């Protein structure tokens, strides 16, 4: 039983972490190195994340600087940023790339807040699916006479408590991101 509960808790934590990563890549009008996490550069024929090819700095609130470790990859990094869905034009001065993050319009802020809501709902669905899997495993154990009906009820309550706590943490993550997006 402890294995089922531990596995359920671990999977729910992973769903929360996945939501945080997903929301971290949504730009809120301020510079954040995680904006570049999903961008991969074709480097010697291998797709490589930008953060493995260059150091990323935040010298100002609305600016990112990308300084490649290998100066020959500067053009490749610039091309990857252009081709990404980031929507920011890079400025290349020959030694580093600057990304100026524009301020978000009110309309764009609302669109991004809706996107946060959609991602949050997907995370909650994932948590509910994990709960369903755990409940099924518990019912199967009870059916196979591995646990009693009382143990089944007690463990179902524990799984529900894990689900409720995970859902609350997901709501807090989403609320913080929405506040970050909607604050001007």
C-alpha positions in Angstrom: 0.0 0.0 0.0 2.8 2.4 0.8 4.2 1.8 -2.7 0.9 2.9 -4.3 0.6 6.0 -2.1 4.3 6.9 -2.7 4.0 6.4 -6.4 0.8 8.5 -6.5 2.4 11.3 -4.5 5.6 11.3 -6.8 3.5 11.4 -10.0 1.4 14.3 -8.7 4.6 16.2 -7.8 5.8 15.6 -11.3 2.6 17.0 -12.7 3.0 20.1 -10.6 6.7 20.5 -11.7 5.6 20.1 -15.3 3.1 22.9 -14.9 5.7 25.2 -13.4 8.1 24.5 -16.3 5.3 25.1 -18.8 4.3 28.4 -17.1 7.9 29.5 -16.8 8.2 29.5 -20.5 5.3 32.0 -20.9 6.9 35.5 -21.0 5.3 38.0 -18.7 7.0 41.1 -20.1 10.1 40.7 -17.9 13.4 39.0 -18.8 13.7 35.4 -17.6 16.3 32.9 -18.7 13.6 30.2 -18.7 12.1 31.8 -21.8 14.9 30.1 -23.8 14.5 26.7 -22.3 12.5 25.2 -25.2 14.7 26.7 -27.9 17.1 24.2 -29.5 20.0 25.1 -31.8 21.3 22.9 -34.6 24.9 22.5 -33.4 27.1 20.2 -35.4 24.0 18.4 -36.6 22.6 17.8 -33.1 19.7 19.8 -31.6 21.1 21.3 -28.5 19.4 23.6 -25.9 20.6 27.2 -25.9 21.6 27.1 -22.3 24.1 24.3 -23.0 25.8 26.4 -25.8 25.8 29.8 -24.1 25.6 31.7 -20.8 22.4 33.6 -20.4 22.4 36.8 -18.5 19.7 39.3 -17.3 21.5 42.7 -17.2 18.2 44.6 -17.1 14.6 43.9 -16.3 13.6 43.7 -20.0 16.8 42.4 -21.5 18.4 39.0 -21.9 22.0 38.5 -23.2 23.2 35.3 -24.7 27.0 34.8 -24.8 28.0 31.7 -26.7 30.9 29.6 -25.4 31.8 29.0 -29.0 31.7 32.2 -31.1 31.1 30.2 -34.3 27.6 29.2 -32.9 26.4 32.8 -32.7 24.6 32.7 -36.1 23.1 29.3 -35.3 21.7 30.6 -32.0 20.3 33.7 -33.7 18.7 31.6 -36.4 17.1 29.3 -33.8 15.6 32.3 -31.9 14.2 33.7 -35.2 12.6 30.4 -36.0 11.1 29.8 -32.5 7.7 30.9 -31.3 9.3 33.4 -28.9 8.2 36.4 -31.0 11.3 38.5 -30.1 13.9 39.6 -32.7 17.5 39.0 -31.5 20.2 41.7 -31.9 23.6 40.3 -32.7 26.7 42.5 -32.2 29.3 39.8 -33.1 30.1 38.7 -29.6 26.7 38.3 -27.9 23.0 38.3 -28.7 20.6 40.7 -27.0 16.9 40.0 -26.6 14.8 43.1 -25.7 11.6 41.9 -24.2 8.7 44.2 -25.2 6.1 45.3 -22.7 2.9 43.3 -23.1 -0.3 44.9 -24.2 -3.4 44.4 -22.1 -5.0 42.2 -24.7 -1.9 40.0 -24.9 -1.8 39.8 -21.1 -5.4 38.5 -21.1 -4.6 35.9 -23.8 -1.6 34.6 -21.8 -3.8 34.5 -18.6 -6.3 32.2 -20.6 -3.3 30.1 -21.6 -2.3 29.8 -18.0 -5.8 28.7 -17.2 -5.7 26.0 -19.9 -2.4 24.7 -18.8 -3.6 24.6 -15.2 -6.7 22.6 -16.2 -4.5 20.1 -18.0 -2.4 19.7 -14.9 -5.5 19.1 -12.8 -6.7 16.5 -15.3 -3.3 14.8 -15.0 -3.7 14.7 -11.2 -7.2 13.3 -11.4 -6.0 10.6 -13.8 -3.2 9.7 -11.3 -5.9 9.5 -8.6 -8.0 7.2 -10.7 -5.0 4.9 -11.3 -4.3 4.8 -7.6 -8.0 4.1 -6.7 -8.0 1.3 -9.3 -4.9 -0.2 -7.9 -6.4 -0.1 -4.4 -9.6 -1.7 -5.5 -7.7 -4.4 -7.3 -5.7 -5.1 -4.1 -8.9 -5.4 -2.1 -10.4 -7.7 -4.8 -7.3 -9.9 -4.6 -7.8 -10.0 -0.7 -4.4 -8.2 -0.2 -6.2 -5.6 1.9 -9.4 -5.4 3.9 -12.4 -3.2 3.0 -11.5 -0.9 5.9 -7.9 -0.5 4.7 -9.3 0.2 1.2 -11.5 3.1 2.6 -8.6 4.5 4.6 -6.2 4.4 1.7 -8.8 5.9 -0.7 -9.1 8.8 1.8 -5.3 9.2 1.8 -5.3 9.3 -2.0 -8.0 11.9 -2.0 -6.1 14.0 0.4 -3.0 13.8 -1.8 -5.2 14.8 -4.7 -6.7 17.8 -2.9 -3.2 19.0 -1.7 -1.8 18.7 -5.2 -4.8 20.6 -6.7 -4.3 23.4 -4.1 -0.6 23.7 -5.0 -1.5 23.8 -8.8 -4.0 26.6 -8.0 -1.3 28.5 -6.1 1.2 28.1 -9.0 -1.4 29.3 -11.5 -2.5 32.3 -9.3 1.1 33.5 -9.0 1.6 33.3 -12.7 -1.6 35.1 -13.5 -0.7 37.8 -11.0 2.7 38.2 -12.6 1.0 38.5 -16.1 -1.7 40.9 -15.1 0.4 43.2 -13.0 1.5 46.2 -15.1 
